[in-house]
Amino acid sequence: MYYVYLLENKLDKSWYIGYTTDLKRRLAEHQSGNGGKTTGKKIGWNLIYFECYLNQKDALGREKFLKGGSGRTYLKKQLRHYLGKGLGETA
């Protein structure tokens, strides 16, 4: 199984989009500061979204899409209730 995932930083609400074959292990790496160059600079990441794929090329293509402008727009639509929770909207 291949996973594409979205993390949100607890402090500054920045996002990180990644890809892995072992989601549980990868999340532990991010939380410990060993997740990579980008997430290693900050602490406190929450998993807020993920997708599963059977084919590696599909997952990598989806990761690339989500990292682009149209993909971020898609994620904001998908997560509108989560993202709006601090703006007076109810979940």
C-alpha positions, 0 to 999 in steps of 0.5 A, spaced: 500 500 500 502 507 498 500 513 502 499 520 500 498 524 506 498 531 509 500 534 516 499 540 519 504 544 524 500 545 531 504 552 532 504 555 525 498 551 521 503 550 515 502 544 511 507 538 509 505 533 503 508 527 503 508 520 500 510 513 504 509 505 504 509 505 511 504 511 514 505 509 521 513 509 521 513 515 517 508 519 522 513 517 528 519 519 524 516 526 523 514 527 530 521 525 532 524 530 528 527 525 523 522 526 518 526 530 513 529 537 512 522 540 512 519 537 518 525 536 522 525 544 523 519 544 526 515 540 532 508 538 533 505 535 526 498 532 526 496 528 520 489 531 518 488 527 511 491 521 507 489 517 501 491 510 500 493 507 493 495 500 490 500 503 485 506 507 486 505 511 480 498 513 482 500 515 489 506 519 486 502 522 481 497 524 486 502 527 491 505 531 485 498 534 484 496 535 491 503 539 492 501 544 486 496 550 486 490 546 484 491 540 489 492 545 494 485 548 492 482 541 492 485 540 499 482 546 502 475 544 499 475 537 502 477 540 509 473 546 509 470 544 515 476 542 519 479 548 516 473 553 518 473 550 525 477 556 528 472 561 523 466 560 527 463 554 523 461 548 526 464 541 524 
